[in-house]
Amino acid sequence: MSNKTVIALVVVILGLFLVVQSTFTVHQSEKALVLQLGEPLPEVYGPGLHFKLPLIQKVILFDARVLDYTASSREAYTVDKKTIVLDNFARWRISDPLQFYRTMRSIQGAQARLDDVVYSQLRALVGAYTLTQVVSSDRATIMEKVTQNASEIMRPYGVEVLDVRIKRADLPEANQRAIFDRMRAERERQAKQYRSEGDEEATRIRSDADRQKALILAEAARDAQIVRGEGDARAAAVFADAYGKSPEFYSYQRWLETLRKGLEKNSSLILSNNAPLLNPQQ
C-alpha cells in the first residue's frame, strides 16, 4: 500500500470522526442542551439532526415526556389532631431544560426536591382539614391546591408539576390497633348488654310462667274443691234420701260397708259372740 493510500485512509477516517463528533440526533421524546467547556449554551434543541463543535462541545439529553414519581409513605396531622399516613404520587415534566440543568442537574435530584416540596405542601394543607375531610369530602380540593403550590415552587427549577394524587390514606399501625381494640371493646359491651337484656327477658318470662302456673293450679284446686264438695253434698243427699225411704236397708248397707273396709285381706279380728259388728240388727 502506497503512502498516498494510507494518507487518504487517514483523511477519510478523520473526516468521518469529525462528522460524527459534529452532529447529534434528538429523539422526538427528548430535548437537548449543548455544553461548551462545561457551560450550557442558551439554545434548547428539539427533535431532529443538529450540529455542534467537535471535542469542545458536549450534548446532554433530557426526557421531554411526562414523568411519574411515587413518594414513600409519610405521616401528617389533621386539624383535629389525628395522625394519618399518606401515600402519594406526582406527575411532572421538565419545562425548561436549561434552568433544570443549572439547578437540578439530574432526574434524581429533581425527584428528591419534588419529594420534599410535595410532602411539605401536603402536610400543610392536611393540617387545615379534619380527618373525615381529608379522606372523603375535600380530598380533591386538597390535591388541586397541592398541585398548584408545588408547581409554583418548582417552576424556578425548570419543573412543571402536572398532578399530585393521594394513592392511599391510612391510620398509623398503632392507631389502627387502638381503634380495633376500641371497636372490639364496644362490640363486647354491646354483647354483654344484649346478654343482660336477654337474661332479664328470660327471667321475666319465667316469672310470668310461674305466676300463670300457680294461678292455674290454684284455680284447678279451687275447682276440685268445689266439685268434691258438690259430690259430697250429692252423696250425702243420696244417703239421706235412701235412709229416709228404708232405714233398715240403709243400716244393712252401712254394716256391709263397714265389714268390707274392716275385714280386708290378711286382717284378723277377735270379737265376742254378741259384738255389734257381727249382728246387723244391733
C-alpha positions in Angstrom: 0.0 0.0 0.0 1.4 3.4 -1.0 1.9 6.4 1.2 -0.8 8.2 -0.7 -3.3 5.5 0.0 -2.5 5.5 3.7 -2.8 9.2 3.9 -6.2 9.1 2.1 -7.5 6.5 4.5 -6.3 8.6 7.5 -8.0 11.6 6.0 -11.3 9.7 5.4 -11.2 8.3 9.0 -10.6 11.8 10.4 -13.3 13.2 8.3 -15.8 10.5 9.5 -14.7 11.2 13.1 -15.3 14.9 12.7 -18.7 14.3 11.1 -19.7 12.0 13.9 -18.4 14.5 16.5 -20.1 17.4 14.8 -23.6 16.0 14.6 -26.1 14.7 17.1 -29.7 13.5 16.9 -32.5 14.3 19.3 -35.4 11.8 19.6 -39.0 13.1 19.5 -39.4 12.3 23.2 -36.3 14.3 24.2 -34.8 17.7 24.4 -31.1 18.5 24.3 -28.6 21.1 25.6 -25.1 21.7 24.3 -22.3 22.2 26.8 -19.3 24.2 25.7 -16.4 23.6 28.0 -18.8 22.6 30.8 -21.1 25.6 30.4 -24.6 25.2 28.8 -25.4 27.2 25.7 -28.8 29.0 25.9 -30.4 27.2 23.0 -32.6 24.2 23.7 -32.6 21.6 20.8 -35.8 19.8 19.8 -36.2 16.5 17.8 -34.1 16.2 14.7 -30.5 16.3 13.4 -28.2 19.1 14.8 -24.6 20.2 14.6 -22.0 21.1 17.3 -18.4 21.8 17.5 -16.4 18.6 17.9 -14.3 18.0 21.0 -15.2 21.2 22.8 -19.0 20.8 22.9 -20.9 18.0 24.6 -24.6 17.1 24.3 -26.9 16.4 27.3 -30.3 14.8 26.6 -33.4 15.3 28.7 -36.7 13.4 28.7 -39.5 15.6 27.4 -42.3 13.2 28.4 -44.5 13.4 31.5 -42.7 11.6 34.3 -44.1 9.8 37.3 -42.8 9.9 40.8 -44.1 7.8 43.7 -43.3 9.1 47.2 -42.7 6.9 50.2 -45.3 6.7 53.0 -45.2 9.6 55.5 -47.3 10.8 58.4 -49.2 14.0 58.6 -51.5 15.5 61.2 -55.0 16.8 60.6 -56.6 19.8 62.3 -58.5 17.5 64.7 -55.1 16.1 65.9 -55.4 12.8 64.1 -52.3 11.2 62.6 -52.7 9.9 59.0 -50.2 8.0 56.8 -50.2 9.3 53.2 -49.0 7.5 50.0 -48.9 10.0 47.1 -47.5 10.2 43.6 -46.8 13.1 41.3 -46.8 13.6 37.5 -44.3 16.2 36.3 -42.2 17.2 33.3 -39.1 19.3 32.5 -40.5 22.6 31.2 -37.2 24.4 30.9 -34.2 22.1 30.3 -31.6 25.0 30.6 -32.9 26.1 34.0 -33.3 22.4 35.0 -29.7 21.7 34.2 -28.5 24.7 36.1 -30.5 23.9 39.3 -31.2 20.2 39.4 -28.7 18.6 37.1 -30.4 15.2 37.0 -33.8 13.5 37.3 -32.8 12.0 40.7 -32.0 15.5 42.0 -35.4 16.8 40.8 -37.3 13.9 42.3 -35.6 14.4 45.7 -36.5 18.1 45.6 -40.0 17.3 44.4 -40.5 14.8 47.3 -39.7 17.5 49.8 -41.9 20.1 48.2 -44.9 17.8 47.8 -44.7 16.4 51.3 -44.4 19.9 52.8 -47.4 21.1 50.9 -49.4 18.0 51.8 -48.6 18.3 55.4 -49.5 22.0 55.5 -52.9 21.5 53.7 -53.8 18.3 55.5 -53.2 20.2 58.8 -56.0 22.6 57.8 -58.7 19.9 57.4 -60.2 17.2 59.6 -59.6 13.5 59.1 -63.0 13.0 57.5 -62.5 15.8 55.1 -59.1 14.5 54.0 -60.4 11.0 53.5 -63.6 11.9 51.7 -65.2 15.3 51.1 -62.3 17.7 50.5 -59.7 15.3 49.1 -59.9 16.6 45.5 -59.6 20.2 46.7 -56.5 19.4 48.7 -54.9 17.7 45.8 -55.7 20.6 43.5 -54.1 23.1 45.9 -51.1 20.9 46.5 -50.6 20.6 42.7 -50.8 24.4 42.2 -48.5 25.2 45.1 -45.9 22.6 44.2 -45.9 23.7 40.6 -45.2 27.3 41.7 -42.4 26.3 43.9 -40.8 24.0 41.3 -41.1 26.5 38.4 -37.7 28.2 39.1 -36.1 24.8 38.8 -37.4 24.3 35.3 -40.0 21.7 36.5 -43.8 21.8 35.9 -45.9 19.7 38.3 -49.0 18.5 36.5 -50.8 16.5 39.1 -50.4 15.3 42.7 -52.6 12.5 44.0 -53.0 10.6 47.3 -53.0 6.9 46.5 -53.9 5.8 50.0 -54.6 7.4 53.3 -54.3 5.1 56.3 -54.1 5.4 60.0 -50.7 4.5 61.6 -50.4 0.9 62.8 -50.5 1.9 66.5 -53.7 3.9 65.9 -55.2 1.0 63.9 -54.6 -1.4 66.8 -56.1 1.1 69.2 -59.2 1.6 67.0 -59.5 -2.2 66.6 -59.3 -2.6 70.4 -61.8 0.1 70.9 -64.2 -1.5 68.3 -63.7 -4.9 70.0 -64.4 -3.4 73.4 -67.5 -1.7 72.0 -68.8 -5.0 70.5 -68.1 -6.8 73.7 -70.0 -4.1 75.6 -72.9 -4.5 73.2 -72.8 -8.2 73.5 -72.9 -8.0 77.3 -75.8 -5.6 77.1 -77.7 -7.9 74.8 -77.0 -10.9 77.1 -78.1 -8.9 80.1 -81.3 -7.8 78.3 -81.8 -11.5 77.3 -81.3 -12.7 80.8 -83.7 -10.1 82.1 -86.3 -11.0 79.5 -85.9 -14.7 80.3 -86.3 -14.1 84.0 -89.4 -12.0 83.3 -90.8 -14.8 81.1 -90.1 -17.5 83.7 -91.6 -15.4 86.4 -94.7 -14.8 84.3 -94.9 -18.5 83.5 -94.5 -19.5 87.2 -97.2 -16.9 88.1 -99.6 -18.4 85.5 -98.7 -21.9 86.7 -99.5 -21.0 90.3 -102.7 -19.3 89.2 -103.8 -22.3 87.1 -103.0 -24.7 89.9 -104.9 -22.6 92.4 -107.9 -22.3 90.1 -107.7 -26.1 89.5 -107.5 -26.8 93.2 -110.4 -24.4 93.8 -112.5 -26.1 91.1 -111.6 -29.5 92.5 -112.7 -28.5 96.0 -115.9 -27.2 94.5 -116.5 -30.4 92.6 -115.5 -32.5 95.5 -117.8 -30.5 97.8 -120.7 -30.8 95.3 -120.0 -34.6 95.1 -120.0 -35.0 98.8 -123.2 -32.9 99.1 -124.9 -35.1 96.4 -123.7 -38.2 98.1 -125.0 -37.0 101.5 -128.3 -36.2 99.8 -128.5 -39.6 98.2 -127.6 -41.3 101.5 -130.2 -39.2 103.3 -132.8 -39.9 100.8 -132.1 -43.6 100.9 -132.2 -43.6 104.7 -135.5 -41.8 104.7 -137.0 -44.4 102.4 -135.7 -47.6 104.1 -133.8 -47.2 107.4 -133.3 -50.9 107.8 -131.8 -51.4 104.3 -129.6 -48.3 104.8 -128.4 -49.7 108.1 -127.7 -53.1 106.5 -125.7 -51.4 103.7 -123.7 -49.4 106.1 -122.9 -52.6 108.1 -121.8 -54.4 104.9 -119.6 -51.4 104.0 -118.1 -51.5 107.5 -117.3 -55.2 107.2 -115.8 -54.7 103.7 -113.5 -52.0 104.9 -112.7 -53.5 108.3 -112.1 -57.1 107.1 -109.7 -56.5 104.3 -107.2 -59.1 103.1 -104.8 -60.5 105.8 -106.9 -58.9 108.6 -107.6 -60.5 111.9 -110.2 -59.6 114.5 -111.1 -61.1 117.9 -114.7 -60.4 118.8 -117.3 -61.9 121.2 -120.5 -63.6 120.0 -122.6 -60.7 120.8 -120.4 -58.0 119.3 -122.4 -55.4 117.4 -120.2 -55.8 114.4 -121.4 -59.3 113.8 -125.1 -58.5 114.4 -126.5 -56.2 111.7 -129.7 -55.9 113.8 -127.9 -54.2 116.6 
